[in-house]
Amino acid sequence: MFKIRDVVIDPPIVLAPVAGHTDSLFRQAIKGLGGCGLVVSELVSTEGMTRHPAASSHLTHFQEIERPISIQIFGSDSARMADSAAMVEAMGADIVDVNVGCPVKKVVKQGGGSNLLRDLPLLGRILRAVRMAIKAPLSVKIRSGWDRNSINAVEVLKLAEDCGVEGLAIHGRTRCDLFSGQSDWKIVAQVKEQAKIPIIGNGDVFAPADAERMFRETGVDGIMIGRGVLSNPWLIRQCWDYLSGKAVKQVSLIERAEFMMNFLEKVQSQSPPHIVLGKLKKIGGYLSKGFPGSTHLRARMHASRATSEFFEVVREYLAHDAQQSAD
């Protein structure tokens, strides 16, 4: 375990923020499977929060069972970032997290996310304004740099520490790498070696052995896992089993099918009608990866024109193909 100030993160494995995926329902599901010491919300725009708070409420909503929880904000206006951080603190978040790593074009064009890696004076103003606005623990999530020719993660670490940041998560890719190539864990190790605050390593943990290797090679205090969990919700639990010297949880096809069906039904019941079908298709696409005949299943799911048709496709598959394969 480790702490970000007085917030205990035990086990030392964190569910990464993934836009469009790590909502309250998903975070609750991952917590319920075990092994997860901290969950982080989807990134929330400070422009949206301060101008139209109700429109962002689904991103900041959480249940007590999710604690400890970090709510992540992004933006480029220091005053709005400070106001949003205060709103997040008032909501009861255990940690306020500032996104300095998102590579998505929409976020970067607004001056937020990994764009701040190119403007450290602005980043400093933002972090100082946020720190002054809240009493809660403050963390940041960064990438190694804007591109391979401007790796500045250690410089960003020192700036963050000077501004009162109490924890830092680093993804070993640059912004321009997006998700191509490999996460450079040597940079993660360099940041940890120079740090006075807890460091969380992120990038390319897709199997339990990857988690052990990241801890061993980088010396980080914790690891953060995102994309791998979307198609294997048990990944965090499996990593913790492996790190604890226990038998790694083996998930049967029947268990995976039951989880997928139960989760999709919850998504249907708790999502607005105008977005539910698209959300079901996206989630179903990830959760069905690795199923026998999953390519055909996903094609049929994506071709569905109504939620009733979508569930008919899934139920038909689970009743026949999945059971037949398990038998």
TILO-807838 format. One record per residue (C-alpha): x, y, z. Coordinates in nm, 4 decimals, padded with zeros to 6 digits. Layout:
% residues N
+----------+----------+----------+
|       c1 |       c2 |       c3 |
+----------+----------+----------+
|        X |        Y |        Z |
...
+----------+----------+----------+
***
This chain:
% residues 327
+----------+----------+----------+
|       c1 |       c2 |       c3 |
+----------+----------+----------+
|  00.0000 |  00.0000 |  00.0000 |
|  00.0943 |  00.3658 | -00.0229 |
| -00.0629 |  00.6995 |  00.0650 |
| -00.1359 |  01.0240 | -00.1107 |
| -00.1222 |  01.2375 |  00.2008 |
| -00.3733 |  01.0602 |  00.4280 |
| -00.5569 |  00.8649 |  00.1563 |
| -00.4574 |  00.5009 |  00.1851 |
| -00.4316 |  00.3210 | -00.1501 |
| -00.4398 | -00.0479 | -00.0698 |
| -00.3899 | -00.2537 | -00.2835 |
| -00.1495 | -00.0235 | -00.4722 |
| -00.3293 | -00.0696 | -00.8054 |
| -00.5349 |  00.2113 | -00.9582 |
| -00.8090 |  00.2024 | -01.2214 |
| -00.7042 |  00.4638 | -01.4765 |
| -00.9438 |  00.7278 | -01.6083 |
| -01.0702 |  00.6275 | -01.9528 |
| -01.3110 |  00.8696 | -02.1227 |
| -01.6396 |  00.7062 | -02.2106 |
| -01.5739 |  00.3982 | -02.0002 |
| -01.4790 |  00.4513 | -01.6355 |
| -01.8125 |  00.5871 | -01.5167 |
| -01.9582 |  00.5065 | -01.1746 |
| -02.1129 |  00.1782 | -01.2887 |
| -01.7862 |  00.0495 | -01.4286 |
| -01.5846 |  00.1663 | -01.1279 |
| -01.8249 | -00.0102 | -00.8924 |
| -01.7955 | -00.3291 | -01.0953 |
| -01.4148 | -00.3220 | -01.0872 |
| -01.4093 | -00.2504 | -00.7139 |
| -01.6429 | -00.5433 | -00.6600 |
| -01.4049 | -00.7846 | -00.8330 |
| -01.1239 | -00.6981 | -00.5891 |
| -00.7641 | -00.5822 | -00.6029 |
| -00.8342 | -00.2149 | -00.6782 |
| -00.7104 |  00.0408 | -00.4253 |
| -00.8193 |  00.3604 | -00.6031 |
| -01.0540 |  00.4529 | -00.8860 |
| -01.0356 |  00.7689 | -01.0977 |
| -01.3280 |  00.9326 | -01.2734 |
| -01.3469 |  01.0068 | -01.6425 |
| -01.1779 |  01.3394 | -01.7102 |
| -01.4142 |  01.6338 | -01.6657 |
| -01.3908 |  01.9637 | -01.8530 |
| -01.3614 |  02.2631 | -01.6226 |
| -01.5308 |  02.4749 | -01.8880 |
| -01.8321 |  02.2446 | -01.8741 |
| -01.8312 |  02.2169 | -01.4952 |
| -01.8272 |  02.5905 | -01.4345 |
| -02.0646 |  02.6896 | -01.7156 |
| -02.3135 |  02.4008 | -01.7175 |
| -02.2681 |  02.1987 | -01.3964 |
| -02.5721 |  01.9770 | -01.4529 |
| -02.4372 |  01.8583 | -01.7874 |
| -02.1210 |  01.7266 | -01.6188 |
| -02.2889 |  01.5670 | -01.3186 |
| -02.2881 |  01.2174 | -01.4729 |
| -01.9084 |  01.2353 | -01.4934 |
| -01.8546 |  01.3391 | -01.1317 |
| -02.1247 |  01.1214 | -00.9740 |
| -01.9981 |  00.8404 | -00.7514 |
| -02.1164 |  00.5990 | -00.4815 |
| -01.9634 |  00.5453 | -00.1370 |
| -01.8622 |  00.1917 | -00.2340 |
| -01.6127 |  00.3394 | -00.4813 |
| -01.3987 |  00.5099 | -00.2166 |
| -01.1262 |  00.6107 | -00.2222 |
| -01.2027 |  00.7995 | -00.5426 |
| -01.0137 |  01.0644 | -00.7347 |
| -01.2037 |  01.2999 | -00.9650 |
| -00.9983 |  01.4242 | -01.2589 |
| -01.0398 |  01.7670 | -01.4165 |
| -00.8844 |  01.9226 | -01.7253 |
| -00.8638 |  02.2714 | -01.8744 |
| -00.6304 |  02.5594 | -01.9481 |
| -00.7861 |  02.8480 | -01.7529 |
| -00.6357 |  02.8647 | -01.4041 |
| -00.9383 |  03.0389 | -01.2517 |
| -01.1844 |  02.7848 | -01.3896 |
| -00.9559 |  02.4999 | -01.2887 |
| -00.9494 |  02.6371 | -00.9342 |
| -01.3274 |  02.6765 | -00.9263 |
| -01.3767 |  02.3233 | -01.0592 |
| -01.1332 |  02.1804 | -00.8051 |
| -01.3312 |  02.3466 | -00.5268 |
| -01.6506 |  02.1954 | -00.6692 |
| -01.4905 |  01.8523 | -00.6772 |
| -01.3762 |  01.8896 | -00.3176 |
| -01.7291 |  01.9930 | -00.2152 |
| -01.8638 |  01.6766 | -00.3794 |
| -01.6571 |  01.4751 | -00.1345 |
| -01.3851 |  01.3384 | -00.3632 |
| -01.0935 |  01.1900 | -00.1717 |
| -00.8388 |  01.3284 | -00.4204 |
| -00.8522 |  01.6036 | -00.6827 |
| -00.6544 |  01.5086 | -00.9923 |
| -00.5370 |  01.7421 | -01.2699 |
| -00.5019 |  01.5871 | -01.6154 |
| -00.1753 |  01.6804 | -01.7846 |
| -00.1579 |  01.3760 | -02.0070 |
| -00.4666 |  01.3236 | -02.2206 |
| -00.3513 |  01.3042 | -02.5861 |
| -00.6966 |  01.3317 | -02.7440 |
| -00.7138 |  01.6083 | -03.0057 |
| -01.0359 |  01.7578 | -02.8665 |
| -00.8753 |  01.8075 | -02.5241 |
| -00.5413 |  01.9306 | -02.6597 |
| -00.7097 |  02.1882 | -02.8866 |
| -00.8677 |  02.3419 | -02.5770 |
| -00.5206 |  02.3848 | -02.4286 |
| -00.5661 |  02.1144 | -02.1666 |
| -00.4365 |  01.7627 | -02.1131 |
| -00.0932 |  01.6918 | -02.2584 |
| -00.0834 |  02.0354 | -02.4233 |
|  00.0203 |  02.1696 | -02.0829 |
|  00.3469 |  01.9753 | -02.1183 |
|  00.4394 |  02.2398 | -02.3788 |
|  00.3596 |  02.5343 | -02.1514 |
|  00.5060 |  02.4781 | -01.8053 |
|  00.4538 |  02.8383 | -01.6889 |
|  00.0795 |  02.7966 | -01.7534 |
|  00.0836 |  02.4563 | -01.5851 |
|  00.2477 |  02.6123 | -01.2819 |
| -00.0183 |  02.8839 | -01.2611 |
| -00.2923 |  02.6211 | -01.2849 |
| -00.1441 |  02.3956 | -01.0179 |
| -00.0861 |  02.6852 | -00.7777 |
| -00.4396 |  02.8141 | -00.8283 |
| -00.5875 |  02.4682 | -00.7714 |
| -00.3699 |  02.4103 | -00.4658 |
| -00.4869 |  02.7377 | -00.3120 |
| -00.8522 |  02.6568 | -00.3847 |
| -00.8672 |  02.3215 | -00.2042 |
| -00.7591 |  02.1482 |  00.1137 |
| -00.8000 |  01.7977 | -00.0304 |
| -00.5007 |  01.5968 | -00.1563 |
| -00.3915 |  01.7011 | -00.5058 |
| -00.2425 |  01.4759 | -00.7734 |
| -00.1580 |  01.5022 | -01.1425 |
| -00.1439 |  01.2573 | -01.4312 |
|  00.1158 |  01.3241 | -01.6992 |
|  00.2842 |  01.1749 | -02.0033 |
|  00.6616 |  01.1617 | -02.0513 |
|  00.6577 |  01.4670 | -02.2775 |
|  00.4984 |  01.6161 | -02.5875 |
|  00.7138 |  01.4139 | -02.8263 |
|  01.0347 |  01.2096 | -02.8204 |
|  01.2408 |  01.5246 | -02.8675 |
|  01.0899 |  01.7017 | -02.5661 |
|  01.0858 |  01.4506 | -02.2807 |
|  01.0343 |  01.6663 | -01.9701 |
|  00.8665 |  01.4391 | -01.7166 |
|  01.1271 |  01.5023 | -01.4442 |
|  01.0953 |  01.8792 | -01.4956 |
|  00.7166 |  01.8502 | -01.4686 |
|  00.7579 |  01.6431 | -01.1508 |
|  00.9726 |  01.9131 | -00.9872 |
|  00.7264 |  02.1835 | -01.0877 |
|  00.4365 |  01.9809 | -00.9501 |
|  00.6134 |  01.9228 | -00.6194 |
|  00.6921 |  02.2952 | -00.5890 |
|  00.3225 |  02.3710 | -00.6439 |
|  00.2085 |  02.1407 | -00.3629 |
|  00.1082 |  01.8349 | -00.5659 |
|  00.1110 |  01.5239 | -00.3469 |
|  00.1022 |  01.2387 | -00.5976 |
|  00.1874 |  01.1898 | -00.9644 |
|  00.0904 |  00.9261 | -01.2207 |
|  00.3056 |  00.8980 | -01.5316 |
|  00.2339 |  00.7235 | -01.8585 |
|  00.5579 |  00.6289 | -02.0317 |
|  00.4443 |  00.7429 | -02.3767 |
|  00.4597 |  01.0943 | -02.5163 |
|  00.1556 |  01.2784 | -02.6430 |
|  00.2602 |  01.2242 | -03.0029 |
|  00.2966 |  00.8503 | -02.9426 |
| -00.0758 |  00.8341 | -02.8610 |
| -00.1043 |  00.4572 | -02.7907 |
|  00.1475 |  00.3335 | -03.0476 |
|  00.4799 |  00.1729 | -02.9727 |
|  00.5747 |  00.0885 | -02.6170 |
|  00.5499 |  00.2766 | -02.2901 |
|  00.9027 |  00.3789 | -02.1867 |
|  00.9354 |  00.2525 | -01.8330 |
|  01.2901 |  00.3903 | -01.8072 |
|  01.1398 |  00.7388 | -01.7955 |
|  00.8941 |  00.6220 | -01.5308 |
|  01.1906 |  00.4928 | -01.3282 |
|  01.3733 |  00.8251 | -01.3688 |
|  01.0729 |  01.0134 | -01.2365 |
|  01.0426 |  00.7791 | -00.9379 |
|  01.4143 |  00.8144 | -00.8617 |
|  01.3830 |  01.1947 | -00.8487 |
|  01.0497 |  01.2118 | -00.6665 |
|  00.9673 |  01.3201 | -00.3140 |
|  00.6008 |  01.2271 | -00.3622 |
|  00.4342 |  00.8912 | -00.4466 |
|  00.4633 |  00.7903 | -00.8114 |
|  00.2163 |  00.5718 | -01.0003 |
|  00.3363 |  00.4017 | -01.3197 |
|  00.1043 |  00.3685 | -01.6181 |
|  00.1262 |  00.2079 | -01.9604 |
|  00.1359 | -00.1442 | -02.1060 |
|  00.0182 | -00.3489 | -01.8090 |
| -00.1967 | -00.6093 | -01.9813 |
| -00.1132 | -00.9191 | -01.7755 |
| -00.0217 | -00.9996 | -01.4121 |
|  00.3446 | -01.0487 | -01.5012 |
|  00.3503 | -00.6971 | -01.6506 |
|  00.2430 | -00.5548 | -01.3146 |
|  00.5232 | -00.7330 | -01.1295 |
|  00.7771 | -00.6222 | -01.3886 |
|  00.6693 | -00.2568 | -01.3686 |
|  00.7104 | -00.2539 | -00.9911 |
|  01.0478 | -00.4282 | -01.0189 |
|  01.1914 | -00.2224 | -01.3050 |
|  01.0669 |  00.1230 | -01.2023 |
|  01.0328 |  00.1133 | -00.8225 |
|  00.6986 |  00.2962 | -00.8410 |
|  00.4695 |  00.3133 | -00.5393 |
|  00.1659 |  00.1992 | -00.7385 |
|  00.0565 |  00.1073 | -01.0874 |
| -00.2346 |  00.2332 | -01.2935 |
| -00.4206 |  00.0147 | -01.5435 |
| -00.6698 |  00.1359 | -01.8022 |
| -00.7176 | -00.0147 | -02.1471 |
| -00.6538 | -00.3743 | -02.0423 |
| -00.9389 | -00.3638 | -01.7909 |
| -01.1959 | -00.2667 | -02.0545 |
| -01.1892 | -00.6127 | -02.2124 |
| -01.0809 | -00.8011 | -01.8994 |
| -01.2490 | -00.6510 | -01.5917 |
| -01.0685 | -00.9068 | -01.3717 |
| -00.7226 | -00.7821 | -01.4743 |
| -00.6642 | -00.5670 | -01.1647 |
| -00.7745 | -00.8540 | -00.9372 |
| -00.5482 | -01.0947 | -01.1289 |
| -00.2503 | -00.8589 | -01.0979 |
| -00.3014 | -00.8299 | -00.7232 |
| -00.3334 | -01.2089 | -00.6873 |
| -00.0036 | -01.2475 | -00.8720 |
|  00.1731 | -00.9786 | -00.6699 |
|  00.0425 | -01.1311 | -00.3454 |
|  00.1704 | -01.4760 | -00.4318 |
| -00.1800 | -01.6179 | -00.4629 |
| -00.3243 | -01.8316 | -00.7403 |
| -00.4350 | -01.5949 | -01.0151 |
| -00.8122 | -01.5816 | -01.0559 |
| -00.9083 | -01.7828 | -01.3625 |
| -01.2278 | -01.6594 | -01.5251 |
| -01.4453 | -01.9078 | -01.7094 |
| -01.6365 | -01.8237 | -02.0231 |
| -01.9595 | -01.8650 | -01.8274 |
| -01.8435 | -01.6113 | -01.5664 |
| -01.7429 | -01.3673 | -01.8379 |
| -02.0772 | -01.4097 | -02.0137 |
| -02.2724 | -01.3560 | -01.6899 |
| -02.0689 | -01.0459 | -01.6051 |
| -02.1219 | -00.9013 | -01.9534 |
| -02.4964 | -00.9607 | -01.9476 |
| -02.5443 | -00.8247 | -01.5959 |
| -02.3339 | -00.5191 | -01.6673 |
| -02.5042 | -00.4421 | -01.9971 |
| -02.8445 | -00.4626 | -01.8266 |
| -02.7292 | -00.2116 | -01.5641 |
| -02.6031 |  00.0206 | -01.8370 |
| -02.9390 | -00.0006 | -02.0117 |
| -03.1332 |  00.0769 | -01.6950 |
| -02.9174 |  00.3735 | -01.5926 |
| -02.8316 |  00.5450 | -01.9225 |
| -03.0321 |  00.8190 | -02.0989 |
| -03.2376 |  00.6770 | -02.3875 |
| -03.0660 |  00.8910 | -02.6534 |
| -02.7199 |  00.7474 | -02.5804 |
| -02.7901 |  00.4008 | -02.4445 |
| -02.7633 |  00.2031 | -02.7689 |
| -02.4292 |  00.3543 | -02.8637 |
| -02.2971 |  00.2948 | -02.5139 |
| -02.4119 | -00.0680 | -02.5168 |
| -02.2375 | -00.1292 | -02.8494 |
| -01.9119 |  00.0220 | -02.7268 |
| -01.9092 | -00.1665 | -02.3975 |
| -02.0290 | -00.4901 | -02.5539 |
| -01.7528 | -00.4645 | -02.8119 |
| -01.4855 | -00.4583 | -02.5425 |
| -01.6375 | -00.7149 | -02.3068 |
| -01.6897 | -00.9690 | -02.5856 |
| -01.3235 | -00.9719 | -02.6907 |
| -01.1849 | -01.3232 | -02.6716 |
| -01.5237 | -01.4940 | -02.6867 |
| -01.5515 | -01.7736 | -02.9472 |
| -01.6978 | -01.6193 | -03.2603 |
| -01.6712 | -01.2716 | -03.1075 |
| -01.6003 | -01.1024 | -03.4407 |
| -01.9370 | -01.2172 | -03.5735 |
| -02.1040 | -01.1283 | -03.2429 |
| -01.9652 | -00.7738 | -03.2503 |
| -02.0732 | -00.7264 | -03.6095 |
| -02.4286 | -00.8215 | -03.5151 |
| -02.4238 | -00.6017 | -03.2034 |
| -02.3048 | -00.3003 | -03.4009 |
| -02.5688 | -00.3598 | -03.6668 |
| -02.8482 | -00.3477 | -03.4065 |
| -03.0909 | -00.0602 | -03.4552 |
| -03.2620 | -00.0755 | -03.1154 |
| -03.1741 | -00.1847 | -02.7636 |
| -03.4235 | -00.4699 | -02.7869 |
| -03.2477 | -00.5990 | -03.0991 |
| -02.9078 | -00.5567 | -02.9319 |
| -03.0087 | -00.7679 | -02.6312 |
| -03.1729 | -01.0266 | -02.8520 |
| -02.8389 | -01.0713 | -03.0301 |
| -02.6442 | -01.0976 | -02.7036 |
| -02.8895 | -01.3378 | -02.5391 |
| -02.8946 | -01.5589 | -02.8453 |
| -02.5168 | -01.5772 | -02.8426 |
| -02.4926 | -01.6470 | -02.4695 |
| -02.7625 | -01.9134 | -02.4842 |
| -02.6053 | -02.1031 | -02.7729 |
| -02.2502 | -02.0254 | -02.8824 |
| -02.0954 | -01.9509 | -02.5423 |
| -02.2626 | -02.2458 | -02.3672 |
| -02.1715 | -02.4824 | -02.6508 |
| -01.8082 | -02.3748 | -02.6338 |
| -01.7976 | -02.4139 | -02.2543 |
| -01.9482 | -02.7604 | -02.2783 |
+----------+----------+----------+
***
